[in-house]
């Protein structure tokens, strides 16, 4: 059983409150997701909605080859101004556990993402991760990094 991990870190010249206000709004996921992913929230999340533990978010996404999939995540943990965790309930992964951490640093904030994921289909899934999935996830997180710099600048 292969469980993979992605870790990213980014520093932004904004306040802890500004960072939290942005990342704790599920609506902003669309802003930091590449257009070719076809990301669309489907359960009526509004721009001013803030996430909370137990919240279910449903959306459509096209993670590979333009194939549309439904994805359901639950926000399982939230600690205001510190972190939240989303976990996939239904979607393309056997496991998706995504931690979003923020902390104040000199001149701004540091954002850390830690994702643990598992691909279904045993050895075939492992091969798919090596050939496609790992690179696609890297592209998504690279896009987010660039988009956040566009929105907030860099340290």
C-alpha positions as CSV (number, residue, x, y, z in Angstrom):
1,X,0.0,0.0,0.0
2,X,1.6,3.2,-1.1
3,X,0.6,6.5,0.6
4,X,2.2,9.5,-1.0
5,X,2.9,12.9,0.5
6,X,3.3,16.4,-0.8
7,X,4.6,19.3,1.3
8,X,4.7,22.9,0.2
9,X,5.7,26.1,1.9
10,X,5.0,29.7,0.9
11,X,5.6,33.0,2.5
12,X,3.4,36.0,1.8
13,X,3.6,39.7,2.9
14,X,0.1,39.8,4.5
15,X,-1.4,39.6,8.0
16,X,-2.4,36.4,9.6
17,X,-6.0,37.6,9.5
18,X,-5.9,38.4,5.8
19,X,-4.4,35.0,5.0
20,X,-7.0,33.2,7.2
21,X,-9.9,35.2,5.6
22,X,-8.7,34.1,2.2
23,X,-7.9,30.4,2.8
24,X,-10.9,29.8,5.1
25,X,-13.4,30.7,2.3
26,X,-14.2,27.6,0.3
27,X,-15.2,29.9,-2.5
28,X,-11.6,31.0,-3.0
29,X,-10.6,27.5,-4.1
30,X,-11.7,28.3,-7.6
31,X,-9.4,31.3,-7.7
32,X,-6.3,29.2,-6.8
33,X,-7.1,26.2,-9.0
34,X,-5.9,26.0,-12.6
35,X,-8.7,26.8,-15.2
36,X,-8.0,23.5,-17.0
37,X,-9.2,21.6,-13.9
38,X,-12.7,22.8,-14.5
39,X,-13.2,23.4,-10.8
40,X,-16.8,24.2,-9.9
41,X,-18.4,24.2,-6.4
42,X,-21.9,22.5,-6.7
43,X,-23.4,22.9,-3.3
44,X,-24.1,26.6,-3.1
45,X,-21.1,27.9,-1.2
46,X,-21.2,31.7,-1.3
47,X,-18.3,34.1,-1.4
48,X,-18.8,35.2,2.2
49,X,-19.1,31.7,3.6
50,X,-16.4,30.5,6.0
51,X,-15.6,26.9,6.6
52,X,-16.3,25.0,9.7
53,X,-15.7,21.5,11.1
54,X,-18.2,19.1,9.6
55,X,-18.8,21.2,6.5
56,X,-19.3,19.2,3.3
57,X,-18.2,20.8,0.0
58,X,-19.2,19.2,-3.3
59,X,-17.7,20.2,-6.6
60,X,-16.9,19.1,-10.1
61,X,-13.3,18.8,-11.3
62,X,-11.5,17.6,-14.3
63,X,-8.2,16.2,-12.8
64,X,-7.0,14.1,-15.8
65,X,-7.6,14.3,-19.6
66,X,-10.6,16.6,-19.2
67,X,-12.7,13.9,-17.6
68,X,-15.3,15.5,-15.3
69,X,-15.6,14.0,-11.8
70,X,-17.6,14.7,-8.7
71,X,-15.5,15.3,-5.6
72,X,-16.9,15.5,-2.1
73,X,-14.7,16.8,0.8
74,X,-15.4,17.3,4.5
75,X,-13.7,20.0,6.6
76,X,-12.8,17.8,9.5
77,X,-10.8,20.2,11.7
78,X,-10.6,24.0,12.0
79,X,-8.5,26.1,14.4
80,X,-9.1,29.8,13.7
81,X,-6.0,31.6,12.4
82,X,-3.9,28.4,12.6
83,X,-5.0,25.5,10.4
84,X,-7.8,23.4,8.8
85,X,-8.0,19.9,7.4
86,X,-10.0,18.7,4.5
87,X,-10.6,15.1,3.7
88,X,-12.1,13.5,0.6
89,X,-15.3,11.6,1.2
90,X,-15.9,10.7,-2.5
91,X,-13.7,11.3,-5.5
92,X,-10.7,10.1,-7.4
93,X,-8.4,9.1,-4.5
94,X,-8.6,6.2,-2.0
95,X,-7.2,8.7,0.6
96,X,-7.0,12.4,0.5
97,X,-6.0,14.2,3.7
98,X,-4.9,17.9,3.2
99,X,-3.6,20.0,6.1
100,X,-3.5,23.8,5.6
101,X,-1.3,25.6,8.2
102,X,-0.6,29.3,8.6
103,X,1.6,31.1,11.1
104,X,2.8,34.7,11.5
105,X,6.5,35.3,10.6
106,X,8.5,38.5,10.3
107,X,7.0,40.6,7.5
108,X,4.0,38.4,6.9
109,X,2.9,34.8,7.1
110,X,4.1,31.3,6.2
111,X,1.6,28.9,4.7
112,X,2.3,25.1,4.8
113,X,0.3,22.5,3.0
114,X,0.7,18.8,3.7
115,X,-1.2,16.3,1.6
116,X,-1.3,12.6,2.1
117,X,-3.0,10.7,-0.7
118,X,-3.4,7.2,-2.0
119,X,-4.4,6.1,-5.6
120,X,-6.8,3.2,-6.0
121,X,-6.0,0.2,-8.2
122,X,-2.9,-1.2,-6.4
123,X,0.2,-1.5,-8.6
124,X,-1.6,0.2,-11.6
125,X,-2.4,3.1,-9.3
126,X,1.2,3.3,-8.3
127,X,2.2,3.4,-11.9
128,X,-0.4,6.1,-12.6
129,X,1.0,8.2,-9.7
130,X,4.5,7.9,-11.1
131,X,3.5,8.7,-14.7
132,X,0.7,11.2,-14.3
133,X,-0.8,12.0,-10.9
134,X,2.3,13.2,-9.0
135,X,3.2,15.6,-11.8
136,X,-0.4,16.9,-12.1
137,X,-0.5,17.6,-8.4
138,X,2.8,19.4,-8.6
139,X,1.3,21.6,-11.4
140,X,-1.7,22.4,-9.3
141,X,0.4,23.4,-6.3
142,X,2.8,25.4,-8.5
143,X,-0.2,27.2,-9.9
144,X,-1.5,28.0,-6.5
145,X,2.0,29.3,-5.5
146,X,2.1,31.7,-8.5
147,X,-1.5,32.8,-8.1
148,X,-1.0,33.7,-4.4
149,X,2.0,35.8,-5.4
150,X,-0.1,37.5,-8.0
151,X,-2.8,38.3,-5.4
152,X,-0.6,39.1,-2.4
153,X,3.0,39.6,-3.4
154,X,6.0,37.7,-2.0
155,X,8.5,37.9,0.9
